[in-house]
């Protein structure tokens, strides 16, 4: 599968486009350009505690046995500036996040003060200049670089952008993954089945996989096993897509038009027909007029397992990201797993994590049974030409 990814990377140069989106709606999106702060954060000096804003030098030498006496001018309201600057021996009552008045350079915590007579307080310890104060621009200076191009936006990033007043941001447009299903027997999932019909689940599984990795799935519908109709729908889907998935029988048969249809979509066309992997051997890989195209088997398990090896890498490349690394777990195999020479095998497993090490129990079944994956916690990769694994072997499994 690694060779297939390298082949696609060598023949495809992504050309992502950008769009302006409300910052609040950008979770998980990719920045299209370096972003600088248009203003400092915070924009004013603020207190980090509840206490009294004052001139630090008025408290020098203060202690419990010899407190400094200061006159309280009043209380600073949140969101408002002091009406007057401080003078010698004065203080303002201030709350956490409040704006310091002019000439105040520190805040003494309430715990280190006590009321005296009238509006006078006793300060029971000295404070240093800048103590309990966040300076203007201490978090972010004006014009500072805050986020770099191609960064995926996290909740904290969205908060930071909004903090500096960036309510709209340029992000990469999500790659559009077109998905077209082909088969006379296929019907939409919400359609009552007649004898011989099968619900098309491939399109929706593949769409969910695309969405999971930050792409925008486009359901192109179901087309019958008729070459002209298949070609017409594939061309329409190709024009709408940044990545195109064709889910249909791709083995050699009289009714299989996938290879011909793909080659008609543009140069260079088909790159490889067939992968040394099970499930997924008949997969087709192509690049057509700048759009990667995958011809996936109609078998749901095969289609999903192949797509999860290739599609996330294509989506990541389109967005300027590093390929995703699957989550792996070291486990002990409960049963022997055999493998045919000349191919890479993927087998669903259940995990039993109570023990140390965890146990991986193979789920054996025909490759077209979707519930073998529904019941699985992870996948076991049997590398090419290894012959399999014995029971009790320590293996790495990929978490689903």
N, C-alpha and C positions, 0 to 999 in steps of 0.2 A: 504493500500500500504506500510505503514511503516513496518508491520509484514513481508511482502514479502522481503523487503530489509534486515531486520534482519536475515531472514532465509538464504538468499544468503550469507551474511557476515559470518554467523556461519559455513557454509559448504565450503567456498572458501578462500584459502590463495593465493593471487596474487604472482607471481614469475616474476617480471619485469626484462627485460634485458636492457643493455645499448649499446650505440654506440657513435662513435666519429663523430661530425658534425662541419662544419665550423661555427664559432661563429656568423658571419653575417646572417646566415640562421636559427638561433635558437630562433626567437621570439615566445614566448608562450610555448617553450619546457621546460622540467623539468630537473634540474640538478641532476646528478647521484651521486655526491660526493661533500663534502666541497671543496671550491676553495680558494687558497691562491695566493696572488700577488707575482710574481717572481721578481718584481723590485719596487722601490719607484715611487710614482707619486706626484708631478712632479719629474723628475730625476735631476733637477737643480733648483737653486733659480731664480724666475722670477718676473717681475714687473706686478702689477695689474693696472697700469695707464701709460699714456704718461707723461714723465717728465725727470728728471735727476737722474741717479744713483750716489750716493755719500756716504761719511762717515757722519753718523748722527751728530757726535761730531763737525764737521766743521760748523754746522748750529746752534749750541746752542747759544741762546740769540738773534738770528736774528729776525728782525721785519721790518715793512715798513719804520719806521723812522731810523732804524739802520740795513740795510741789511748785509748779509754775501756775500762776493765776492769770486766766485769760477772760476777756469780756466776750460773751456770745452775741453776735450782731443779729442773729436770726436763723431761720431754717431755709436751706436751699431747696427749692421745689424741683422735682425730677423734670427734665426736659426744658429747664429754664436757667438762664445765667443769673449770677448775682447782680444785684442792682448797683453795688458799689464795690470798689477794691478794698482789700484789707489794709489796715494800718497797724502800727506796733501794738502788740498785746491783745489782738482781737482774733476771733475764730467764728466760723459758720458751722452750724449743724448740717451734716451732709449724709446722704444715703449711698449705698453701693450703686455705682454707675452714674452718680451725679456729677455735674460739671463744676470743676474748681473755679473759685473766683480769681480775679487778677491778684497777683502778688502772693497768693497762697502757693506753697511749694511742697506740702506734705499733708498727710491726714493721720491723726492719732485715733486709734480704735476706742470705741466707747468703753471697753473693758479697762482702759488705762486712764479713765477720767472719773470724776465725781462732781456732782453739783455742789456749789458753795452757796453764797448768798446771792439772791436775786438772779441776774443773768450771768453770773460768774461761774466758771468751772475751775477745778483743780486738775492739772495734767500731772500724772504720777510717774511718768517716764519720758525721757527725751526721744524725739524722733529725728531721723536724718532727712535731708532734702531728697525728695522723690519717693519717700517711703509711703507705701499703700496708694501709689498713684500710677496710672497708665498714661504715658505721655502721648500727645497727638502724633499720629503716624507710627506709633510703636509696633502695632500689629502689621500694618502695610503702609509703606511710604507712597506718596503720589508718584505715578508713572512706573512703579515697580512691576516687574514681571511676576504675575501671580499664578498663571497656568500655562503650560506649554502645549504646542500643537500636537495633536494625536492623543492627548490625554483623555481617558474615559472618565466622564464626570460622575463623581460620587456625591452622596448627600452633603458632606462637608464642603465640597467644591461649589455646589449650588448655593449653599449658605454664604460662602465667601464672595461669590460673584454678586449676589444680591446685597451684601453688606457694603460694597463699593458702588452700588447704584446701577449695576449692569443687569437690566431686566430682560434684555434680549441678547442672544449670543449666536455667533456663526458656528454651526456644527456640520459635520459631514452628513449628507443625505444617507439614510439607511439604504443599504443595497437591496434592490428589489429582486426577490427570488421567485421567478415564475415556475409554476408547477402544473404540468399537463399530464393527465392520465389517459391511457389508451386501452380499449378492450370492449368487445361487444357485450361481454357479460357484466360489465361494471355499471352500478347505479349509485346515486348519491346516498350518503349514510342515512338520511331520514326517509328513504323510500322503502315502502313495504316490498319484500322480496317475492319474486315469482320464481318458479322452478328453474334452476340453472343460473340464476343471477347471484352476484356477489357485491357486497357493499364496498365502495372505494374508500379504504382507510388510508392508503398510502399517501394521498395528497394531503391529508390532514395531519398525519404523523410528520411528514416532511415539513409542512408549514410550521408545526410546533417546534421542530428542531431549528428551523431558520429563525423563528422569533426568539427562541432561547438564547441564540448567539447574536442578537442585535440586528437582525435583518427584517425586512418587511415582506412577508409572504404574499404572493398574488396567486389566487386560485384561478386557473385558466379553464377548468372544467374537465369534462370527459369527452373523448372523441372515439368513434367506433373504429374497428379494424378495417379501415378503408384508406388507401394510400393518399388520395387527393385531399380528403378531409383532414387526415392526420397532418399532411404537409401544410395545408392552409392554416390550421390552428397553431402549429408549431411556429410558423413564420410570424403570426400575430403575437404569440407569446414572446418570441425572440425580440421583437421590436419594443416590447414593454419591459424587458427584464435586463438586469445586470448579471444575473446568473440564472441559467435555465435548467430545470430538472424535468426529464421525460420519464414517467413511470409506466413501463410497458414491458411485455415479453421481449427480451433482447437476445434470446437464443436463436440459433440458425433454424428458420422455418419459413414456409411459404408465406405465412401471414405476418411475418415480422418485418416491418418497414422502418424500424427505428434508425438503423444505420444509414439507409438511403435518405431519410428525412433530415437527419443531422447534417449529412454532407451537403445538403442543398441550402443550408442556412448561411454559408459564407466560409471564406478561407481563414486559417488553413484547414479547418474541418476536422475530421476524425483523426485522433492521435493514437488511440489504442482501443482495441476491442478484446476484452477479456482480461481478468485479473487472476493472479495465482492465489486466490483466497476463497474460502468457503465459510459462510454463504457469500454470494455476490460475484461468482466467476464470470457471468456474461455481461458485466458492466461495460458501458462504452464511455470513453473520455474524449472530449473534443473541445476546441476553441473555435468559435464561428463568428467572424467579423467583430472581434473584441469581446465576445461574451462566452464564458466557460459554459459548456453544456455537458451534463451527465445523463447518459441513458441508463436508467436503473432497472433492475429486474422487477417484474410484476409481483413476485413473492414479497409480501410485506416485511418479513424478517430480514430477508436479503437486502431489500431496498433501504431499510432503516440502518442496518449495520454498516453498509457501504457508505451511505450518506453521512453518518456520524464520523467517519474517518476522513471524508473529503470536504464536505460542505463547510464546517467550522473554519477550516484553513482558508478556503476561498473568501469567506466573509471577513475574516481577520485581515487578509491581504488587501481587500478592497478598502478597509478602514485604516490601513497603515499600522496595524497591530501585529504583535508577535503571535504565532500560532498558539492556540490554547493547549495547555498541558492537562491531560486527563488525571483525575484523582486516582491514585493507586494504593493498594493495600497488600501487604505480604500475608499470605494465608497458606494453610496446609490442605492439600487436596485429599478428599475423602475416598475417591475412587479413581481407578486408572482411566486415562483419557488417551485414546489412540488417534493417530493422525496419518493421513496418506502422504507419502513423499511427493514433493514438488508443489506443495501449496501451503498457505498459511490458514489455520483454522481459528474460528472464534466460537466459543461455547458459552452459553449463559450458565451462571452459577448462583446458588443461594449462599448467603453468608451466615455463619453461626459465630457471633462475636463474643459469646460468653467465655470461651476458653482463651488460652494464650499458648500458641498463636490462634487467631480465628480460623475456622474451618470453611473451606470452599466445597460445596456440594454440587457437582455437575447436574444440569437439567437436560436430560436426553429427550429428544423428540424430533419429529420431522421438521425440516427447516422452514416450512410455510405456516407453522402454527404460531400465531402472534402471542398467545398466552404463555409460551415458553419465555418470552421477554417480559411480559407483565409480571410473572412470578419471580423474575430474576432480580438480584441485587447488584450484580456485577457481571463482567465478561472476562473470560479467560482466553488469552491469546496463546495459541500453539504455533511457535515460529516455523518457518519454512524448513522442511527436511529434518525435523527433530524426532519424528516418530511418535511423539506424544509424551505424556508424563505418567509415571507410576503413582499408585496410591501412596499417600504420605509425603509426596514431593512438596517442597516449599515453592510456591508460585506467586507471581504478581498478578493481581486482578484489577481491572479498571472499573471503578464505581459507576453505576448507571445513575 
